[in-house]
Amino acid sequence: MSDKNKSVDGVIGSGVMISGKISFEGVLRIDGRFSGEIDASGTLVIGENAIIESMIKTDTALISGEVRGVIEAARIELLAKARIYGEIRTPVLIVYDGAFFEGACRMCAQRELTIKQLPL
């Protein structure tokens, strides 16, 4: 099953504002506002109305909203309405038509990522 078809384990809704540190396994969707740190083993889905100011470390990031900060993941997809301001570190980057990215991108080997990897 692809990451896009996995069920969502948690949601931060559009009217919610959170700051702090988030850790999770599985799939988390953020449609609201978050500032802080995300350190996870799983898939992070950022909805098109989300606004994130964060250092993000996760296995997969599917982004439609706005992110300001650093994103480090084994796979990053910038979907059509994504707006990224900052730095991306990944071995796999997919940018869809309509996505906006301003900053630096470091394409690195999987072994260079600092994110924790769970055994399959």
C-alpha positions as CSV (number, residue, x, y, z in Angstrom):
1,M,0.0,0.0,0.0
2,S,1.4,3.4,-0.9
3,D,1.7,6.2,1.7
4,K,-1.1,8.1,0.0
5,N,-3.6,5.2,0.7
6,K,-2.7,4.6,4.3
7,S,-5.3,5.5,6.9
8,V,-4.6,8.6,9.0
9,D,-3.7,7.9,12.7
10,G,-4.0,11.5,13.9
11,V,-5.2,14.9,12.8
12,I,-4.5,18.5,13.8
13,G,-7.6,20.2,12.5
14,S,-7.9,23.6,10.6
15,G,-9.0,25.6,13.7
16,V,-6.2,24.3,15.9
17,M,-2.9,26.1,16.8
18,I,-0.2,24.0,18.6
19,S,3.4,24.7,19.6
20,G,5.9,22.3,21.0
21,K,7.2,18.9,19.9
22,I,5.3,16.2,18.1
23,S,6.5,12.6,17.8
24,F,4.4,9.9,16.1
25,E,4.5,6.6,14.2
26,G,2.1,6.0,11.3
27,V,0.3,8.9,9.5
28,L,-0.3,12.4,10.9
29,R,-2.3,15.0,9.0
30,I,-1.9,18.7,9.9
31,D,-4.5,21.2,8.6
32,G,-4.0,23.8,11.3
33,R,-1.0,25.8,12.6
34,F,2.0,24.3,14.2
35,S,5.3,25.7,15.4
36,G,8.0,23.7,17.0
37,E,9.7,20.4,16.2
38,I,8.4,17.3,14.5
39,D,10.4,14.1,14.9
40,A,8.6,11.1,13.6
41,S,8.7,7.6,12.0
42,G,6.0,7.6,9.5
43,T,4.2,9.9,7.0
44,L,3.4,13.5,7.7
45,V,0.6,15.0,5.5
46,I,0.4,18.8,5.5
47,G,-2.9,20.1,4.2
48,E,-3.2,23.0,1.9
49,N,-4.4,25.4,4.6
50,A,-1.8,24.4,7.1
51,I,1.0,26.8,8.3
52,I,4.0,25.1,9.8
53,E,7.1,26.7,11.4
54,S,9.2,23.8,12.3
55,M,12.2,21.5,12.1
56,I,10.7,18.4,10.5
57,K,12.3,14.9,10.6
58,T,10.1,12.1,9.2
59,D,10.2,9.2,6.8
60,T,7.8,10.7,4.2
61,A,6.4,14.2,3.9
62,L,3.4,15.0,1.6
63,I,3.1,18.8,1.6
64,S,0.2,20.9,0.2
65,G,0.4,23.8,2.7
66,E,3.0,26.3,3.9
67,V,6.2,25.2,5.7
68,R,8.9,27.6,7.1
69,G,12.0,25.8,8.4
70,V,13.9,22.6,7.7
71,I,12.4,19.4,6.2
72,E,14.4,16.3,6.4
73,A,12.8,13.1,5.1
74,A,13.6,10.0,3.1
75,R,10.9,11.1,0.6
76,I,9.4,14.6,0.1
77,E,6.5,15.4,-2.2
78,L,5.6,19.1,-2.8
79,L,2.1,18.9,-4.0
80,A,0.4,21.6,-6.3
81,K,-0.3,24.1,-3.5
82,A,2.8,23.7,-1.4
83,R,4.7,26.8,-0.3
84,I,8.1,26.0,1.2
85,Y,10.5,28.6,2.7
86,G,13.7,27.1,4.1
87,E,15.8,24.0,3.6
88,I,15.0,20.5,2.2
89,R,17.2,17.5,2.9
90,T,16.2,14.3,1.1
91,P,17.3,11.6,-1.3
92,V,13.9,11.7,-3.1
93,L,12.2,15.0,-4.0
94,I,9.1,15.2,-6.1
95,V,7.8,18.6,-7.1
96,Y,4.4,18.9,-8.7
97,D,3.3,21.7,-11.0
98,G,2.2,24.7,-9.0
99,A,4.4,24.1,-5.9
100,F,6.6,26.9,-4.7
101,F,10.0,26.5,-3.1
102,E,12.3,29.2,-1.9
103,G,15.5,28.1,-0.1
104,A,18.1,25.4,-0.3
105,C,17.9,21.8,-1.2
106,R,20.4,19.2,-0.3
107,M,19.9,15.9,-2.2
108,C,21.7,13.3,0.0
109,A,22.0,9.6,0.2
110,Q,19.6,7.8,2.6
111,R,22.4,7.0,5.0
112,E,23.2,10.7,5.4
113,L,19.9,11.5,6.9
114,T,19.8,12.0,10.7
115,I,16.2,10.7,11.0
116,K,15.7,7.5,12.8
117,Q,14.8,4.5,10.6
118,L,12.6,1.7,11.9
119,P,13.3,-1.8,10.6
120,L,10.8,-3.1,8.1
